[in-house]
Amino acid sequence: MKYTKVRLLALFTGLLLFCSFQMQGQRKNAAYEQYIKQYSDLAVEQQRKFKIPASITLAQALLESGAGLSTLAKNSNNHFGIKCHADWDGGRVYHDDDEVGECFRKYIKVIHSYDDHSLFLTKRPRYAGLFKLDIKDYKGWARGLQEYGYATDRAYANKLIKLIEDYELYRFDAVSGPRYMPRTESGQTVRLQRAVYKSYGLLYVVARENDSFAKIADDLGFKEKHLLKYNEVPEDFPLQKGDIVYLEKKKSKADKPHYDHVVQIGESMHSISQRYGMRMKSLYKLNKKAFDYIPEEGDVLKLR
């Protein structure tokens, strides 16, 4: 696909956000995190339907739409910068790009943009080689997209890979299917009633709307009390959509390269410990804090 001015503008918007993130060290960009939280379920569904890694779909959408902030994304729900082409009979919007008044696809809903992106890759023969790769080989997919001409940017693959690794998008590339029955370190088999992910060497699920530990335990064949213990919360602890729920005991320290964390507004010792898959007790101990310590914005906490 030709790399257009509109897509370059979206890319520029995204890179401005991305550079802001880089300057803040380990602090993540709020716009990217919000986008991931909002659309990760949709990317996972695309993976299930079309066998495209969710990490790749999310990274492309972030890059192409500037985390959903580009004009094309906001006004036309086009998150992948796809032009009309001869075979397109849907909605249209016109922008001055490589030529005056070029046609871009316009969608009623964002989900239609995601579906169309998946169909764009699956129906064009030049991308066929991608589908021979392992679903978890996000590096191979990123290199392939650049090699097969999705974008003319010579750093396109590297930008996708960096987004995937900086924001741990690979955690959404869950392997599912009747033959895959993940086990925790203690040997418990996890029933695949939900998408199960792995990060920091730990199995976990992502809470849904109106979810609870009891529902998750029932779906996956666990005891609720074990999930409460693993996640260090009391009975009836409220879950919000997008919360991480670990299926095994967390670690005593964060994995490399996470050496420290800069506290942001709204964070607690529990939310920080969940983010990095480490036990709260260890987090307090590493930082020589009493259990009544309340983290303040800007505090730097050791993670290992």
C-alpha positions in Angstrom: 0.0 0.0 0.0 1.3 3.4 -0.8 2.3 5.5 2.2 0.0 8.6 1.9 0.1 12.1 3.2 -2.9 11.5 5.4 -1.3 8.4 6.9 1.9 10.3 7.3 0.0 13.0 9.2 -1.5 10.3 11.4 2.0 8.8 11.9 3.4 12.2 12.8 0.7 12.7 15.4 1.4 9.2 16.8 5.1 9.8 16.8 4.7 13.1 18.7 2.9 11.1 21.4 5.5 8.3 21.2 8.4 10.8 21.6 6.6 12.2 24.7 6.6 8.7 26.1 10.2 8.1 25.4 11.2 11.3 27.2 9.4 10.0 30.3 11.4 6.8 30.6 9.3 4.0 31.9 6.1 6.2 32.0 3.7 5.1 29.3 1.7 7.5 27.1 -1.9 7.9 28.3 -3.3 8.2 24.8 -1.7 4.9 23.7 -2.8 3.1 26.9 -6.3 4.3 26.6 -6.5 3.2 22.9 -5.1 -0.2 23.8 -7.6 -0.6 26.7 -10.5 0.5 24.4 -9.7 -1.6 21.4 -7.7 -4.7 22.6 -10.8 -6.9 22.8 -11.5 -6.0 19.2 -8.0 -6.8 18.1 -8.2 -10.2 19.9 -11.5 -10.9 18.1 -9.8 -10.1 14.7 -7.1 -12.6 15.6 -9.7 -15.3 16.4 -11.6 -14.7 13.1 -8.7 -13.9 10.7 -5.5 -15.3 12.3 -3.8 -12.0 12.3 -1.8 -11.4 15.6 -3.7 -9.0 17.9 -0.4 -7.3 18.6 0.1 -6.4 15.0 -3.4 -5.1 14.5 -3.1 -2.9 17.6 0.4 -1.6 16.7 -0.7 -0.8 13.1 -3.8 1.0 14.4 -1.8 3.0 16.9 0.7 4.0 14.3 -1.7 4.7 11.4 -4.3 6.6 13.4 -2.1 8.4 15.9 -3.9 6.4 18.7 -7.2 7.3 17.2 -6.5 11.0 17.2 -6.0 11.6 13.5 -8.6 13.4 11.5 -9.3 10.3 9.4 -9.8 8.2 12.5 -12.0 10.8 14.3 -14.2 11.9 11.4 -14.3 8.7 9.3 -13.6 5.8 11.8 -10.7 4.8 9.4 -8.0 3.6 11.8 -5.7 2.0 9.1 -5.5 4.8 6.5 -6.9 2.5 3.7 -7.8 4.3 0.4 -10.9 3.5 -1.6 -9.4 1.4 -4.4 -11.4 0.2 -7.4 -13.2 -2.6 -5.4 -14.5 -0.3 -2.7 -18.3 0.5 -2.8 -18.7 1.8 0.8 -18.6 5.3 2.3 -16.0 7.7 1.1 -14.2 10.8 2.3 -11.8 13.0 0.3 -8.5 14.5 1.3 -5.7 16.2 -0.6 -2.9 13.7 -0.4 -0.4 12.6 -3.0 -3.0 14.0 -5.4 -5.8 16.5 -4.9 -9.0 15.0 -3.4 -8.0 11.4 -3.0 -10.5 9.0 -1.8 -10.3 7.2 1.6 -12.7 4.7 3.0 -15.2 5.9 5.5 -16.8 3.6 8.1 -20.0 3.9 10.2 -18.2 2.2 13.2 -14.6 1.6 14.2 -15.2 -2.2 14.1 -15.9 -1.9 10.4 -12.4 -0.4 9.9 -10.9 -3.3 11.9 -12.8 -5.9 9.8 -11.8 -4.2 6.6 -8.2 -4.1 7.6 -8.3 -7.8 8.3 -10.0 -8.5 4.9 -7.5 -6.3 3.2 -4.6 -8.5 4.4 -6.4 -11.8 4.0 -7.7 -11.3 0.5 -4.6 -9.9 -1.2 -2.2 -12.5 -2.5 0.9 -10.5 -1.7 0.3 -10.9 2.0 -0.2 -14.7 1.8 3.3 -15.3 3.2 2.3 -13.7 6.5 -0.2 -16.4 7.3 2.4 -19.0 7.1 4.1 -17.5 10.2 3.4 -18.4 13.8 0.7 -16.3 15.3 3.1 -15.2 18.0 5.9 -14.2 15.6 5.1 -10.5 15.7 8.6 -9.6 14.5 8.2 -11.8 11.4 4.7 -10.2 10.7 6.1 -6.7 11.1 9.0 -7.4 8.8 6.7 -9.0 6.3 4.3 -6.1 6.2 7.1 -3.8 5.3 8.6 -6.3 2.8 5.3 -6.9 1.0 4.7 -3.2 0.6 2.1 -2.2 3.2 4.1 1.0 3.8 7.1 2.7 2.1 8.6 3.9 5.4 11.9 2.0 5.8 11.5 2.0 9.6 7.9 0.7 9.5 8.6 -2.8 10.8 10.9 -1.4 13.6 8.2 1.1 14.7 5.7 -1.7 14.9 8.0 -3.9 16.9 8.9 -1.1 19.3 5.3 -0.4 19.9 4.6 -4.0 20.6 7.4 -4.4 23.0 7.1 -1.0 24.8 3.4 -1.6 25.4 3.6 -5.4 25.7 1.1 -5.9 23.0 2.3 -9.4 22.5 0.3 -10.3 25.6 -2.8 -10.2 23.5 -1.5 -12.9 21.1 -3.1 -15.7 23.1 -2.9 -19.2 21.8 -6.3 -20.8 21.9 -7.8 -24.0 20.6 -9.0 -27.4 21.7 -5.4 -28.8 21.9 -4.0 -25.9 24.0 -4.7 -26.3 27.7 -2.4 -23.9 29.6 -1.2 -24.9 33.0 0.0 -22.8 35.9 3.3 -23.4 37.6 1.5 -25.5 40.2 0.2 -27.7 37.5 -3.4 -26.7 37.4 -5.0 -26.9 34.0 -6.9 -23.8 32.8 -10.2 -24.3 31.0 -10.4 -22.1 27.9 -13.7 -20.5 28.6 -11.8 -17.1 28.2 -8.8 -15.8 26.4 -5.7 -16.6 28.6 -2.6 -14.5 28.2 1.0 -14.8 29.5 3.2 -12.0 30.6 6.2 -11.8 32.9 6.0 -15.6 32.9 2.5 -15.5 34.5 -0.8 -16.7 33.2 -3.7 -14.1 33.5 -7.0 -13.1 32.1 -8.5 -9.6 31.5 -11.6 -8.7 33.4 -14.8 -8.0 31.4 -17.6 -5.6 32.0 -19.4 -6.4 35.3 -16.9 -9.2 36.0 -16.1 -10.8 39.3 -13.5 -13.2 40.7 -16.3 -15.7 41.2 -17.3 -15.6 37.5 -13.7 -15.9 36.4 -13.0 -18.8 38.8 -16.1 -20.6 37.5 -15.2 -20.1 33.8 -11.6 -21.4 34.2 -12.1 -24.2 36.8 -10.4 -22.4 39.7 -11.4 -21.8 43.3 -12.4 -18.2 43.9 -10.3 -18.1 47.1 -7.2 -19.0 45.1 -7.7 -16.2 42.7 -8.2 -13.7 45.5 -5.0 -14.9 47.1 -3.0 -14.7 43.9 -4.2 -11.2 43.3 -3.9 -10.1 46.9 -7.5 -8.8 47.3 -10.3 -9.4 49.8 -13.6 -11.2 49.0 -16.0 -9.1 47.0 -13.2 -6.9 45.6 -14.7 -5.0 42.7 -13.2 -5.6 39.2 -13.2 -3.1 36.4 -13.2 -3.9 32.7 -9.5 -4.3 31.7 -8.2 -5.3 35.1 -5.5 -8.0 35.1 -6.4 -11.1 37.1 -3.5 -13.5 37.6 -4.1 -17.2 37.7 -1.0 -18.0 39.7 1.2 -16.5 42.4 2.9 -13.3 41.5 6.7 -12.9 41.6 8.9 -11.4 44.2 10.3 -8.8 41.8 9.6 -7.4 38.3 11.2 -8.9 35.2 13.9 -7.0 33.4 14.1 -4.4 32.1 11.6 -3.0 34.6 13.8 -1.7 37.4 11.7 1.2 38.7 8.3 2.8 38.3 7.3 6.5 38.4 4.0 6.8 40.3 1.2 8.5 38.4 -2.1 9.9 39.6 -4.6 7.2 40.6 -2.1 4.5 41.2 -1.8 2.4 44.4 0.7 -0.2 45.6 -1.8 -2.9 44.5 -2.3 -1.5 41.0 1.5 -1.2 40.5 2.1 -4.7 41.8 -0.6 -6.0 39.4 1.0 -4.1 36.5 4.3 -5.8 36.9 3.2 -9.2 38.2 5.0 -8.8 41.6 3.7 -9.3 45.1 2.7 -6.2 47.1 4.7 -7.4 50.1 7.8 -7.5 48.0 7.1 -4.0 46.6 6.8 -2.6 50.1 9.9 -4.4 51.2 12.1 -3.4 48.2 11.2 0.3 48.8 11.5 0.1 52.6 7.9 1.4 53.0 5.5 0.6 55.8 2.1 -0.8 54.8 0.4 2.5 55.5 2.5 4.2 52.8 0.4 5.9 50.1 2.4 6.5 46.8 2.3 10.1 45.5 2.6 11.2 41.9 6.2 11.4 41.0 7.5 8.9 43.6 10.0 6.5 42.1 9.6 2.9 43.3 12.1 0.1 42.9 10.8 -3.0 41.2 13.8 -5.4 41.5 
